[in-house]
Amino acid sequence: MATLLPDAMVRRLLGARLGVILRQRGVSQQQLAEQLDVHRSAVSRWCSGERDPNPGQLRSICLLLAIDPALLLGL
């Protein structure tokens, strides 16, 4: 039986993965925010695990960074 992780832990893991991918791609939080038409603080909150991007934003992040959503979601 799979163990479900608390939401806060899932957000931190998603945020950590997003931060690593941004650094690997040489993309700043500000640049991603501009591409997504959101405030930089929104991207900062995602990277810190404080908040999650909504499904549409998650899709856009994956398209912009050319990554599979499963990578960010840890699937």
PDB file of N, CA, C, O and CB in Angstrom:
ATOM      1  N   MET A   1       0.840  -1.175   0.000  1.00  0.00           N
ATOM      2  CA  MET A   1       0.000   0.000   0.000  1.00  0.00           C
ATOM      3  C   MET A   1       0.890   1.245   0.000  1.00  0.00           C
ATOM      4  O   MET A   1       1.821   1.347   0.799  1.00  0.00           O
ATOM      5  CB  MET A   1      -0.958  -0.006   1.219  1.00  0.00           C
ATOM      6  N   ALA A   2       0.606   2.175  -0.882  1.00  0.00           N
ATOM      7  CA  ALA A   2       1.402   3.398  -0.996  1.00  0.00           C
ATOM      8  C   ALA A   2       1.102   4.327   0.169  1.00  0.00           C
ATOM      9  O   ALA A   2      -0.032   4.422   0.637  1.00  0.00           O
ATOM     10  CB  ALA A   2       1.122   4.111  -2.335  1.00  0.00           C
ATOM     11  N   THR A   3       2.141   5.008   0.623  1.00  0.00           N
ATOM     12  CA  THR A   3       1.981   5.989   1.680  1.00  0.00           C
ATOM     13  C   THR A   3       1.772   7.351   1.047  1.00  0.00           C
ATOM     14  O   THR A   3       2.541   7.770   0.182  1.00  0.00           O
ATOM     15  CB  THR A   3       3.205   5.998   2.631  1.00  0.00           C
ATOM     16  N   LEU A   4       0.731   8.037   1.480  1.00  0.00           N
ATOM     17  CA  LEU A   4       0.458   9.369   0.961  1.00  0.00           C
ATOM     18  C   LEU A   4       1.261  10.389   1.756  1.00  0.00           C
ATOM     19  O   LEU A   4       1.308  10.337   2.985  1.00  0.00           O
ATOM     20  CB  LEU A   4      -1.056   9.691   1.023  1.00  0.00           C
ATOM     21  N   LEU A   5       1.878  11.297   1.056  1.00  0.00           N
ATOM     22  CA  LEU A   5       2.645  12.346   1.701  1.00  0.00           C
ATOM     23  C   LEU A   5       1.737  13.518   2.032  1.00  0.00           C
ATOM     24  O   LEU A   5       0.802  13.807   1.285  1.00  0.00           O
ATOM     25  CB  LEU A   5       3.809  12.797   0.809  1.00  0.00           C
ATOM     26  N   PRO A   6       1.999  14.195   3.141  1.00  0.00           N
ATOM     27  CA  PRO A   6       1.213  15.399   3.446  1.00  0.00           C
ATOM     28  C   PRO A   6       1.383  16.441   2.343  1.00  0.00           C
ATOM     29  O   PRO A   6       2.436  16.519   1.709  1.00  0.00           O
ATOM     30  CB  PRO A   6       1.634  15.995   4.812  1.00  0.00           C
ATOM     31  N   ASP A   7       0.335  17.243   2.118  1.00  0.00           N
ATOM     32  CA  ASP A   7       0.354  18.258   1.064  1.00  0.00           C
ATOM     33  C   ASP A   7       1.559  19.170   1.162  1.00  0.00           C
ATOM     34  O   ASP A   7       2.168  19.501   0.144  1.00  0.00           O
ATOM     35  CB  ASP A   7      -0.904  19.083   1.116  1.00  0.00           C
ATOM     36  N   ALA A   8       1.914  19.583   2.368  1.00  0.00           N
ATOM     37  CA  ALA A   8       3.048  20.496   2.538  1.00  0.00           C
ATOM     38  C   ALA A   8       4.339  19.855   2.046  1.00  0.00           C
ATOM     39  O   ALA A   8       5.183  20.533   1.461  1.00  0.00           O
ATOM     40  CB  ALA A   8       3.193  20.909   4.012  1.00  0.00           C
ATOM     41  N   MET A   9       4.499  18.566   2.275  1.00  0.00           N
ATOM     42  CA  MET A   9       5.714  17.881   1.837  1.00  0.00           C
ATOM     43  C   MET A   9       5.749  17.784   0.309  1.00  0.00           C
ATOM     44  O   MET A   9       6.800  17.961  -0.308  1.00  0.00           O
ATOM     45  CB  MET A   9       5.801  16.471   2.470  1.00  0.00           C
ATOM     46  N   VAL A  10       4.611  17.507  -0.282  1.00  0.00           N
ATOM     47  CA  VAL A  10       4.526  17.425  -1.741  1.00  0.00           C
ATOM     48  C   VAL A  10       4.878  18.778  -2.354  1.00  0.00           C
ATOM     49  O   VAL A  10       5.610  18.844  -3.342  1.00  0.00           O
ATOM     50  CB  VAL A  10       3.107  16.978  -2.188  1.00  0.00           C
ATOM     51  N   ARG A  11       4.350  19.874  -1.758  1.00  0.00           N
ATOM     52  CA  ARG A  11       4.663  21.216  -2.263  1.00  0.00           C
ATOM     53  C   ARG A  11       6.154  21.502  -2.158  1.00  0.00           C
ATOM     54  O   ARG A  11       6.741  22.064  -3.082  1.00  0.00           O
ATOM     55  CB  ARG A  11       3.868  22.281  -1.493  1.00  0.00           C
ATOM     56  N   ARG A  12       6.772  21.123  -1.045  1.00  0.00           N
ATOM     57  CA  ARG A  12       8.213  21.370  -0.897  1.00  0.00           C
ATOM     58  C   ARG A  12       9.005  20.592  -1.937  1.00  0.00           C
ATOM     59  O   ARG A  12       9.971  21.110  -2.499  1.00  0.00           O
ATOM     60  CB  ARG A  12       8.685  20.988   0.517  1.00  0.00           C
ATOM     61  N   LEU A  13       8.602  19.352  -2.196  1.00  0.00           N
ATOM     62  CA  LEU A  13       9.315  18.548  -3.187  1.00  0.00           C
ATOM     63  C   LEU A  13       9.150  19.129  -4.589  1.00  0.00           C
ATOM     64  O   LEU A  13      10.117  19.208  -5.347  1.00  0.00           O
ATOM     65  CB  LEU A  13       8.817  17.099  -3.157  1.00  0.00           C
ATOM     66  N   LEU A  14       7.933  19.535  -4.934  1.00  0.00           N
ATOM     67  CA  LEU A  14       7.695  20.156  -6.236  1.00  0.00           C
ATOM     68  C   LEU A  14       8.530  21.431  -6.346  1.00  0.00           C
ATOM     69  O   LEU A  14       9.169  21.671  -7.370  1.00  0.00           O
ATOM     70  CB  LEU A  14       6.182  20.469  -6.438  1.00  0.00           C
ATOM     71  N   GLY A  15       8.523  22.236  -5.302  1.00  0.00           N
ATOM     72  CA  GLY A  15       9.285  23.482  -5.301  1.00  0.00           C
ATOM     73  C   GLY A  15      10.779  23.245  -5.453  1.00  0.00           C
ATOM     74  O   GLY A  15      11.460  23.957  -6.191  1.00  0.00           O
ATOM     75  N   ALA A  16      11.280  22.240  -4.749  1.00  0.00           N
ATOM     76  CA  ALA A  16      12.714  21.927  -4.843  1.00  0.00           C
ATOM     77  C   ALA A  16      13.065  21.486  -6.260  1.00  0.00           C
ATOM     78  O   ALA A  16      14.094  21.889  -6.803  1.00  0.00           O
ATOM     79  CB  ALA A  16      13.105  20.824  -3.826  1.00  0.00           C
ATOM     80  N   ARG A  17      12.212  20.660  -6.856  1.00  0.00           N
ATOM     81  CA  ARG A  17      12.465  20.207  -8.234  1.00  0.00           C
ATOM     82  C   ARG A  17      12.431  21.389  -9.204  1.00  0.00           C
ATOM     83  O   ARG A  17      13.277  21.497 -10.092  1.00  0.00           O
ATOM     84  CB  ARG A  17      11.421  19.141  -8.657  1.00  0.00           C
ATOM     85  N   LEU A  18      11.454  22.266  -9.028  1.00  0.00           N
ATOM     86  CA  LEU A  18      11.349  23.432  -9.902  1.00  0.00           C
ATOM     87  C   LEU A  18      12.588  24.305  -9.771  1.00  0.00           C
ATOM     88  O   LEU A  18      13.131  24.767 -10.775  1.00  0.00           O
ATOM     89  CB  LEU A  18      10.085  24.247  -9.574  1.00  0.00           C
ATOM     90  N   GLY A  19      13.038  24.535  -8.544  1.00  0.00           N
ATOM     91  CA  GLY A  19      14.233  25.348  -8.337  1.00  0.00           C
ATOM     92  C   GLY A  19      15.462  24.758  -9.007  1.00  0.00           C
ATOM     93  O   GLY A  19      16.249  25.485  -9.614  1.00  0.00           O
ATOM     94  N   VAL A  20      15.632  23.459  -8.903  1.00  0.00           N
ATOM     95  CA  VAL A  20      16.781  22.783  -9.535  1.00  0.00           C
ATOM     96  C   VAL A  20      16.701  22.921 -11.054  1.00  0.00           C
ATOM     97  O   VAL A  20      17.702  23.219 -11.706  1.00  0.00           O
ATOM     98  CB  VAL A  20      16.828  21.278  -9.134  1.00  0.00           C
ATOM     99  N   ILE A  21      15.527  22.707 -11.611  1.00  0.00           N
ATOM    100  CA  ILE A  21      15.359  22.786 -13.064  1.00  0.00           C
ATOM    101  C   ILE A  21      15.624  24.207 -13.557  1.00  0.00           C
ATOM    102  O   ILE A  21      16.271  24.395 -14.588  1.00  0.00           O
ATOM    103  CB  ILE A  21      13.940  22.335 -13.471  1.00  0.00           C
ATOM    104  N   LEU A  22      15.130  25.203 -12.831  1.00  0.00           N
ATOM    105  CA  LEU A  22      15.391  26.590 -13.223  1.00  0.00           C
ATOM    106  C   LEU A  22      16.896  26.861 -13.239  1.00  0.00           C
ATOM    107  O   LEU A  22      17.411  27.459 -14.183  1.00  0.00           O
ATOM    108  CB  LEU A  22      14.675  27.573 -12.263  1.00  0.00           C
ATOM    109  N   ARG A  23      17.598  26.422 -12.194  1.00  0.00           N
ATOM    110  CA  ARG A  23      19.060  26.635 -12.150  1.00  0.00           C
ATOM    111  C   ARG A  23      19.760  25.903 -13.298  1.00  0.00           C
ATOM    112  O   ARG A  23      20.661  26.452 -13.932  1.00  0.00           O
ATOM    113  CB  ARG A  23      19.636  26.155 -10.794  1.00  0.00           C
ATOM    114  N   GLN A  24      19.341  24.662 -13.561  1.00  0.00           N
ATOM    115  CA  GLN A  24      19.949  23.892 -14.651  1.00  0.00           C
ATOM    116  C   GLN A  24      19.736  24.567 -15.998  1.00  0.00           C
ATOM    117  O   GLN A  24      20.614  24.532 -16.860  1.00  0.00           O
ATOM    118  CB  GLN A  24      19.376  22.479 -14.685  1.00  0.00           C
ATOM    119  N   ARG A  25      18.584  25.174 -16.176  1.00  0.00           N
ATOM    120  CA  ARG A  25      18.258  25.824 -17.454  1.00  0.00           C
ATOM    121  C   ARG A  25      18.775  27.260 -17.527  1.00  0.00           C
ATOM    122  O   ARG A  25      18.717  27.896 -18.579  1.00  0.00           O
ATOM    123  CB  ARG A  25      16.751  25.816 -17.672  1.00  0.00           C
ATOM    124  N   GLY A  26      19.283  27.768 -16.396  1.00  0.00           N
ATOM    125  CA  GLY A  26      19.753  29.148 -16.372  1.00  0.00           C
ATOM    126  C   GLY A  26      18.614  30.155 -16.471  1.00  0.00           C
ATOM    127  O   GLY A  26      18.775  31.238 -17.035  1.00  0.00           O
ATOM    128  N   VAL A  27      17.466  29.788 -15.917  1.00  0.00           N
ATOM    129  CA  VAL A  27      16.281  30.644 -15.965  1.00  0.00           C
ATOM    130  C   VAL A  27      16.043  31.195 -14.559  1.00  0.00           C
ATOM    131  O   VAL A  27      16.020  30.439 -13.588  1.00  0.00           O
ATOM    132  CB  VAL A  27      15.020  29.855 -16.490  1.00  0.00           C
ATOM    133  N   SER A  28      15.869  32.494 -14.456  1.00  0.00           N
ATOM    134  CA  SER A  28      15.600  33.099 -13.150  1.00  0.00           C
ATOM    135  C   SER A  28      14.108  33.009 -12.823  1.00  0.00           C
ATOM    136  O   SER A  28      13.275  32.784 -13.701  1.00  0.00           O
ATOM    137  CB  SER A  28      16.070  34.576 -13.126  1.00  0.00           C
ATOM    138  N   GLN A  29      13.798  33.188 -11.555  1.00  0.00           N
ATOM    139  CA  GLN A  29      12.392  33.223 -11.158  1.00  0.00           C
ATOM    140  C   GLN A  29      11.687  34.376 -11.852  1.00  0.00           C
ATOM    141  O   GLN A  29      10.532  34.250 -12.259  1.00  0.00           O
ATOM    142  CB  GLN A  29      12.255  33.352  -9.627  1.00  0.00           C
ATOM    143  N   GLN A  30      12.383  35.505 -11.987  1.00  0.00           N
ATOM    144  CA  GLN A  30      11.795  36.668 -12.663  1.00  0.00           C
ATOM    145  C   GLN A  30      11.474  36.346 -14.124  1.00  0.00           C
ATOM    146  O   GLN A  30      10.404  36.701 -14.619  1.00  0.00           O
ATOM    147  CB  GLN A  30      12.752  37.878 -12.584  1.00  0.00           C
ATOM    148  N   GLN A  31      12.396  35.678 -14.809  1.00  0.00           N
ATOM    149  CA  GLN A  31      12.162  35.327 -16.210  1.00  0.00           C
ATOM    150  C   GLN A  31      10.964  34.394 -16.354  1.00  0.00           C
ATOM    151  O   GLN A  31      10.132  34.572 -17.243  1.00  0.00           O
ATOM    152  CB  GLN A  31      13.410  34.673 -16.811  1.00  0.00           C
ATOM    153  N   LEU A  32      10.884  33.397 -15.472  1.00  0.00           N
ATOM    154  CA  LEU A  32       9.746  32.474 -15.535  1.00  0.00           C
ATOM    155  C   LEU A  32       8.451  33.221 -15.250  1.00  0.00           C
ATOM    156  O   LEU A  32       7.442  33.001 -15.919  1.00  0.00           O
ATOM    157  CB  LEU A  32       9.927  31.309 -14.534  1.00  0.00           C
ATOM    158  N   ALA A  33       8.479  34.101 -14.262  1.00  0.00           N
ATOM    159  CA  ALA A  33       7.287  34.883 -13.921  1.00  0.00           C
ATOM    160  C   ALA A  33       6.816  35.709 -15.114  1.00  0.00           C
ATOM    161  O   ALA A  33       5.621  35.772 -15.401  1.00  0.00           O
ATOM    162  CB  ALA A  33       7.573  35.805 -12.723  1.00  0.00           C
ATOM    163  N   GLU A  34       7.750  36.332 -15.799  1.00  0.00           N
ATOM    164  CA  GLU A  34       7.381  37.143 -16.970  1.00  0.00           C
ATOM    165  C   GLU A  34       6.774  36.280 -18.068  1.00  0.00           C
ATOM    166  O   GLU A  34       5.797  36.677 -18.704  1.00  0.00           O
ATOM    167  CB  GLU A  34       8.609  37.891 -17.514  1.00  0.00           C
ATOM    168  N   GLN A  35       7.344  35.110 -18.291  1.00  0.00           N
ATOM    169  CA  GLN A  35       6.813  34.207 -19.321  1.00  0.00           C
ATOM    170  C   GLN A  35       5.399  33.734 -18.984  1.00  0.00           C
ATOM    171  O   GLN A  35       4.573  33.527 -19.873  1.00  0.00           O
ATOM    172  CB  GLN A  35       7.738  32.996 -19.492  1.00  0.00           C
ATOM    173  N   LEU A  36       5.131  33.565 -17.679  1.00  0.00           N
ATOM    174  CA  LEU A  36       3.833  33.062 -17.242  1.00  0.00           C
ATOM    175  C   LEU A  36       2.838  34.171 -16.929  1.00  0.00           C
ATOM    176  O   LEU A  36       1.672  33.912 -16.632  1.00  0.00           O
ATOM    177  CB  LEU A  36       4.008  32.194 -16.032  1.00  0.00           C
ATOM    178  N   ASP A  37       3.313  35.404 -16.998  1.00  0.00           N
ATOM    179  CA  ASP A  37       2.491  36.568 -16.665  1.00  0.00           C
ATOM    180  C   ASP A  37       1.965  36.492 -15.224  1.00  0.00           C
ATOM    181  O   ASP A  37       0.786  36.723 -14.958  1.00  0.00           O
ATOM    182  CB  ASP A  37       1.314  36.683 -17.649  1.00  0.00           C
ATOM    183  N   VAL A  38       2.883  36.159 -14.305  1.00  0.00           N
ATOM    184  CA  VAL A  38       2.579  36.164 -12.871  1.00  0.00           C
ATOM    185  C   VAL A  38       3.650  37.001 -12.180  1.00  0.00           C
ATOM    186  O   VAL A  38       4.681  37.314 -12.776  1.00  0.00           O
ATOM    187  CB  VAL A  38       2.526  34.697 -12.278  1.00  0.00           C
ATOM    188  N   HIS A  39       3.406  37.359 -10.937  1.00  0.00           N
ATOM    189  CA  HIS A  39       4.386  38.121 -10.170  1.00  0.00           C
ATOM    190  C   HIS A  39       5.527  37.202  -9.755  1.00  0.00           C
ATOM    191  O   HIS A  39       5.323  36.010  -9.529  1.00  0.00           O
ATOM    192  CB  HIS A  39       3.731  38.778  -8.928  1.00  0.00           C
ATOM    193  N   ARG A  40       6.723  37.762  -9.657  1.00  0.00           N
ATOM    194  CA  ARG A  40       7.883  36.963  -9.265  1.00  0.00           C
ATOM    195  C   ARG A  40       7.671  36.299  -7.914  1.00  0.00           C
ATOM    196  O   ARG A  40       8.171  35.199  -7.678  1.00  0.00           O
ATOM    197  CB  ARG A  40       9.134  37.831  -9.224  1.00  0.00           C
ATOM    198  N   SER A  41       6.937  36.952  -7.028  1.00  0.00           N
ATOM    199  CA  SER A  41       6.702  36.362  -5.704  1.00  0.00           C
ATOM    200  C   SER A  41       5.901  35.058  -5.810  1.00  0.00           C
ATOM    201  O   SER A  41       6.045  34.179  -4.960  1.00  0.00           O
ATOM    202  CB  SER A  41       5.960  37.364  -4.797  1.00  0.00           C
ATOM    203  N   ALA A  42       5.064  34.924  -6.836  1.00  0.00           N
ATOM    204  CA  ALA A  42       4.327  33.666  -7.031  1.00  0.00           C
ATOM    205  C   ALA A  42       5.308  32.537  -7.328  1.00  0.00           C
ATOM    206  O   ALA A  42       5.194  31.447  -6.768  1.00  0.00           O
ATOM    207  CB  ALA A  42       3.288  33.800  -8.185  1.00  0.00           C
ATOM    208  N   VAL A  43       6.265  32.799  -8.205  1.00  0.00           N
ATOM    209  CA  VAL A  43       7.267  31.779  -8.540  1.00  0.00           C
ATOM    210  C   VAL A  43       8.120  31.475  -7.303  1.00  0.00           C
ATOM    211  O   VAL A  43       8.456  30.319  -7.048  1.00  0.00           O
ATOM    212  CB  VAL A  43       8.168  32.253  -9.728  1.00  0.00           C
ATOM    213  N   SER A  44       8.461  32.498  -6.552  1.00  0.00           N
ATOM    214  CA  SER A  44       9.230  32.297  -5.325  1.00  0.00           C
ATOM    215  C   SER A  44       8.477  31.402  -4.351  1.00  0.00           C
ATOM    216  O   SER A  44       9.071  30.520  -3.729  1.00  0.00           O
ATOM    217  CB  SER A  44       9.548  33.643  -4.666  1.00  0.00           C
ATOM    218  N   ARG A  45       7.185  31.620  -4.216  1.00  0.00           N
ATOM    219  CA  ARG A  45       6.367  30.778  -3.325  1.00  0.00           C
ATOM    220  C   ARG A  45       6.300  29.339  -3.813  1.00  0.00           C
ATOM    221  O   ARG A  45       6.292  28.405  -3.012  1.00  0.00           O
ATOM    222  CB  ARG A  45       4.951  31.345  -3.207  1.00  0.00           C
ATOM    223  N   TRP A  46       6.253  29.163  -5.131  1.00  0.00           N
ATOM    224  CA  TRP A  46       6.258  27.798  -5.669  1.00  0.00           C
ATOM    225  C   TRP A  46       7.584  27.114  -5.340  1.00  0.00           C
ATOM    226  O   TRP A  46       7.609  25.967  -4.895  1.00  0.00           O
ATOM    227  CB  TRP A  46       6.021  27.810  -7.204  1.00  0.00           C
ATOM    228  N   CYS A  47       8.677  27.829  -5.565  1.00  0.00           N
ATOM    229  CA  CYS A  47      10.007  27.238  -5.345  1.00  0.00           C
ATOM    230  C   CYS A  47      10.272  26.946  -3.874  1.00  0.00           C
ATOM    231  O   CYS A  47      11.011  26.018  -3.545  1.00  0.00           O
ATOM    232  CB  CYS A  47      11.088  28.165  -5.881  1.00  0.00           C
ATOM    233  N   SER A  48       9.677  27.729  -2.999  1.00  0.00           N
ATOM    234  CA  SER A  48       9.885  27.513  -1.562  1.00  0.00           C
ATOM    235  C   SER A  48       8.936  26.457  -0.998  1.00  0.00           C
ATOM    236  O   SER A  48       9.102  26.016   0.139  1.00  0.00           O
ATOM    237  CB  SER A  48       9.701  28.824  -0.804  1.00  0.00           C
ATOM    238  N   GLY A  49       7.947  26.053  -1.788  1.00  0.00           N
ATOM    239  CA  GLY A  49       6.984  25.073  -1.324  1.00  0.00           C
ATOM    240  C   GLY A  49       5.844  25.678  -0.535  1.00  0.00           C
ATOM    241  O   GLY A  49       5.038  24.960   0.057  1.00  0.00           O
ATOM    242  N   GLU A  50       5.775  27.005  -0.526  1.00  0.00           N
ATOM    243  CA  GLU A  50       4.697  27.684   0.195  1.00  0.00           C
ATOM    244  C   GLU A  50       3.354  27.541  -0.521  1.00  0.00           C
ATOM    245  O   GLU A  50       2.308  27.441   0.121  1.00  0.00           O
ATOM    246  CB  GLU A  50       5.034  29.160   0.371  1.00  0.00           C
ATOM    247  N   ARG A  51       3.391  27.533  -1.845  1.00  0.00           N
ATOM    248  CA  ARG A  51       2.184  27.424  -2.676  1.00  0.00           C
ATOM    249  C   ARG A  51       2.468  26.504  -3.852  1.00  0.00           C
ATOM    250  O   ARG A  51       3.622  26.225  -4.178  1.00  0.00           O
ATOM    251  CB  ARG A  51       1.716  28.823  -3.176  1.00  0.00           C
ATOM    252  N   ASP A  52       1.402  26.039  -4.482  1.00  0.00           N
ATOM    253  CA  ASP A  52       1.507  25.241  -5.710  1.00  0.00           C
ATOM    254  C   ASP A  52       1.028  26.071  -6.888  1.00  0.00           C
ATOM    255  O   ASP A  52       0.111  26.881  -6.746  1.00  0.00           O
ATOM    256  CB  ASP A  52       0.684  23.925  -5.599  1.00  0.00           C
ATOM    257  N   PRO A  53       1.638  25.877  -8.049  1.00  0.00           N
ATOM    258  CA  PRO A  53       1.053  26.478  -9.251  1.00  0.00           C
ATOM    259  C   PRO A  53      -0.271  25.763  -9.543  1.00  0.00           C
ATOM    260  O   PRO A  53      -0.433  24.585  -9.227  1.00  0.00           O
ATOM    261  CB  PRO A  53       2.039  26.378 -10.484  1.00  0.00           C
ATOM    262  N   ASN A  54      -1.210  26.490 -10.147  1.00  0.00           N
ATOM    263  CA  ASN A  54      -2.465  25.824 -10.506  1.00  0.00           C
ATOM    264  C   ASN A  54      -2.197  24.915 -11.712  1.00  0.00           C
ATOM    265  O   ASN A  54      -1.138  25.021 -12.332  1.00  0.00           O
ATOM    266  CB  ASN A  54      -3.602  26.876 -10.826  1.00  0.00           C
ATOM    267  N   PRO A  55      -3.129  24.033 -12.052  1.00  0.00           N
ATOM    268  CA  PRO A  55      -2.885  23.086 -13.151  1.00  0.00           C
ATOM    269  C   PRO A  55      -2.505  23.758 -14.474  1.00  0.00           C
ATOM    270  O   PRO A  55      -1.646  23.252 -15.196  1.00  0.00           O
ATOM    271  CB  PRO A  55      -4.112  22.240 -13.364  1.00  0.00           C
ATOM    272  N   GLY A  56      -3.126  24.877 -14.796  1.00  0.00           N
ATOM    273  CA  GLY A  56      -2.776  25.576 -16.031  1.00  0.00           C
ATOM    274  C   GLY A  56      -1.359  26.134 -15.981  1.00  0.00           C
ATOM    275  O   GLY A  56      -0.624  26.073 -16.967  1.00  0.00           O
ATOM    276  N   GLN A  57      -0.984  26.673 -14.838  1.00  0.00           N
ATOM    277  CA  GLN A  57       0.374  27.194 -14.678  1.00  0.00           C
ATOM    278  C   GLN A  57       1.391  26.061 -14.736  1.00  0.00           C
ATOM    279  O   GLN A  57       2.457  26.202 -15.336  1.00  0.00           O
ATOM    280  CB  GLN A  57       0.507  27.962 -13.349  1.00  0.00           C
ATOM    281  N   LEU A  58       1.057  24.942 -14.111  1.00  0.00           N
ATOM    282  CA  LEU A  58       1.950  23.787 -14.135  1.00  0.00           C
ATOM    283  C   LEU A  58       2.187  23.330 -15.576  1.00  0.00           C
ATOM    284  O   LEU A  58       3.314  23.023 -15.964  1.00  0.00           O
ATOM    285  CB  LEU A  58       1.366  22.633 -13.291  1.00  0.00           C
ATOM    286  N   ARG A  59       1.127  23.290 -16.345  1.00  0.00           N
ATOM    287  CA  ARG A  59       1.240  22.901 -17.762  1.00  0.00           C
ATOM    288  C   ARG A  59       2.138  23.889 -18.507  1.00  0.00           C
ATOM    289  O   ARG A  59       3.006  23.486 -19.280  1.00  0.00           O
ATOM    290  CB  ARG A  59      -0.166  22.837 -18.432  1.00  0.00           C
ATOM    291  N   SER A  60       1.922  25.184 -18.271  1.00  0.00           N
ATOM    292  CA  SER A  60       2.736  26.209 -18.932  1.00  0.00           C
ATOM    293  C   SER A  60       4.200  26.128 -18.516  1.00  0.00           C
ATOM    294  O   SER A  60       5.092  26.285 -19.349  1.00  0.00           O
ATOM    295  CB  SER A  60       2.190  27.595 -18.620  1.00  0.00           C
ATOM    296  N   ILE A  61       4.448  25.885 -17.242  1.00  0.00           N
ATOM    297  CA  ILE A  61       5.830  25.735 -16.755  1.00  0.00           C
ATOM    298  C   ILE A  61       6.507  24.602 -17.507  1.00  0.00           C
ATOM    299  O   ILE A  61       7.632  24.745 -17.987  1.00  0.00           O
ATOM    300  CB  ILE A  61       5.861  25.465 -15.218  1.00  0.00           C
ATOM    301  N   CYS A  62       5.823  23.489 -17.604  1.00  0.00           N
ATOM    302  CA  CYS A  62       6.402  22.317 -18.279  1.00  0.00           C
ATOM    303  C   CYS A  62       6.658  22.583 -19.755  1.00  0.00           C
ATOM    304  O   CYS A  62       7.677  22.151 -20.294  1.00  0.00           O
ATOM    305  CB  CYS A  62       5.479  21.111 -18.128  1.00  0.00           C
ATOM    306  N   LEU A  63       5.752  23.283 -20.409  1.00  0.00           N
ATOM    307  CA  LEU A  63       5.955  23.616 -21.825  1.00  0.00           C
ATOM    308  C   LEU A  63       7.132  24.573 -21.995  1.00  0.00           C
ATOM    309  O   LEU A  63       7.971  24.382 -22.876  1.00  0.00           O
ATOM    310  CB  LEU A  63       4.676  24.238 -22.421  1.00  0.00           C
ATOM    311  N   LEU A  64       7.192  25.603 -21.151  1.00  0.00           N
ATOM    312  CA  LEU A  64       8.273  26.595 -21.260  1.00  0.00           C
ATOM    313  C   LEU A  64       9.644  25.990 -20.976  1.00  0.00           C
ATOM    314  O   LEU A  64      10.633  26.339 -21.621  1.00  0.00           O
ATOM    315  CB  LEU A  64       8.019  27.753 -20.303  1.00  0.00           C
ATOM    316  N   LEU A  65       9.695  25.077 -20.000  1.00  0.00           N
ATOM    317  CA  LEU A  65      10.978  24.481 -19.616  1.00  0.00           C
ATOM    318  C   LEU A  65      11.254  23.165 -20.343  1.00  0.00           C
ATOM    319  O   LEU A  65      12.288  22.533 -20.129  1.00  0.00           O
ATOM    320  CB  LEU A  65      11.009  24.247 -18.116  1.00  0.00           C
ATOM    321  N   ALA A  66      10.329  22.763 -21.197  1.00  0.00           N
ATOM    322  CA  ALA A  66      10.459  21.521 -21.982  1.00  0.00           C
ATOM    323  C   ALA A  66      10.718  20.318 -21.076  1.00  0.00           C
ATOM    324  O   ALA A  66      11.669  19.561 -21.269  1.00  0.00           O
ATOM    325  CB  ALA A  66      11.598  21.653 -23.015  1.00  0.00           C
ATOM    326  N   ILE A  67       9.833  20.168 -20.072  1.00  0.00           N
ATOM    327  CA  ILE A  67       9.948  19.032 -19.162  1.00  0.00           C
ATOM    328  C   ILE A  67       8.617  18.308 -19.064  1.00  0.00           C
ATOM    329  O   ILE A  67       7.561  18.875 -19.343  1.00  0.00           O
ATOM    330  CB  ILE A  67      10.414  19.490 -17.768  1.00  0.00           C
ATOM    331  N   ASP A  68       8.685  17.058 -18.668  1.00  0.00           N
ATOM    332  CA  ASP A  68       7.500  16.254 -18.455  1.00  0.00           C
ATOM    333  C   ASP A  68       6.902  16.622 -17.104  1.00  0.00           C
ATOM    334  O   ASP A  68       7.642  16.722 -16.125  1.00  0.00           O
ATOM    335  CB  ASP A  68       7.830  14.741 -18.531  1.00  0.00           C
ATOM    336  N   PRO A  69       5.594  16.825 -17.013  1.00  0.00           N
ATOM    337  CA  PRO A  69       4.973  17.145 -15.729  1.00  0.00           C
ATOM    338  C   PRO A  69       5.290  16.110 -14.644  1.00  0.00           C
ATOM    339  O   PRO A  69       5.374  16.451 -13.464  1.00  0.00           O
ATOM    340  CB  PRO A  69       3.473  17.257 -15.902  1.00  0.00           C
ATOM    341  N   ALA A  70       5.461  14.862 -15.040  1.00  0.00           N
ATOM    342  CA  ALA A  70       5.774  13.817 -14.067  1.00  0.00           C
ATOM    343  C   ALA A  70       7.085  14.122 -13.337  1.00  0.00           C
ATOM    344  O   ALA A  70       7.245  13.753 -12.173  1.00  0.00           O
ATOM    345  CB  ALA A  70       5.859  12.448 -14.764  1.00  0.00           C
ATOM    346  N   LEU A  71       8.005  14.780 -14.002  1.00  0.00           N
ATOM    347  CA  LEU A  71       9.276  15.145 -13.371  1.00  0.00           C
ATOM    348  C   LEU A  71       9.038  16.102 -12.213  1.00  0.00           C
ATOM    349  O   LEU A  71       9.590  15.915 -11.128  1.00  0.00           O
ATOM    350  CB  LEU A  71      10.232  15.778 -14.398  1.00  0.00           C
ATOM    351  N   LEU A  72       8.231  17.115 -12.432  1.00  0.00           N
ATOM    352  CA  LEU A  72       7.941  18.076 -11.360  1.00  0.00           C
ATOM    353  C   LEU A  72       7.116  17.441 -10.247  1.00  0.00           C
ATOM    354  O   LEU A  72       7.322  17.728  -9.067  1.00  0.00           O
ATOM    355  CB  LEU A  72       7.202  19.290 -11.923  1.00  0.00           C
ATOM    356  N   LEU A  73       6.189  16.585 -10.629  1.00  0.00           N
ATOM    357  CA  LEU A  73       5.286  15.988  -9.654  1.00  0.00           C
ATOM    358  C   LEU A  73       5.888  14.785  -8.946  1.00  0.00           C
ATOM    359  O   LEU A  73       5.307  14.266  -7.993  1.00  0.00           O
ATOM    360  CB  LEU A  73       4.011  15.586 -10.326  1.00  0.00           C
ATOM    361  N   GLY A  74       7.043  14.345  -9.407  1.00  0.00           N
ATOM    362  CA  GLY A  74       7.711  13.218  -8.771  1.00  0.00           C
ATOM    363  C   GLY A  74       7.025  11.884  -9.022  1.00  0.00           C
ATOM    364  O   GLY A  74       7.033  10.993  -8.172  1.00  0.00           O
ATOM    365  N   LEU A  75       6.436  11.764 -10.200  1.00  0.00           N
ATOM    366  CA  LEU A  75       5.739  10.521 -10.541  1.00  0.00           C
ATOM    367  C   LEU A  75       6.627   9.572 -11.311  1.00  0.00           C
ATOM    368  O   LEU A  75       6.194   8.479 -11.675  1.00  0.00           O
ATOM    369  CB  LEU A  75       4.493  10.816 -11.348  1.00  0.00           C
TER     370      LEU A  75
END
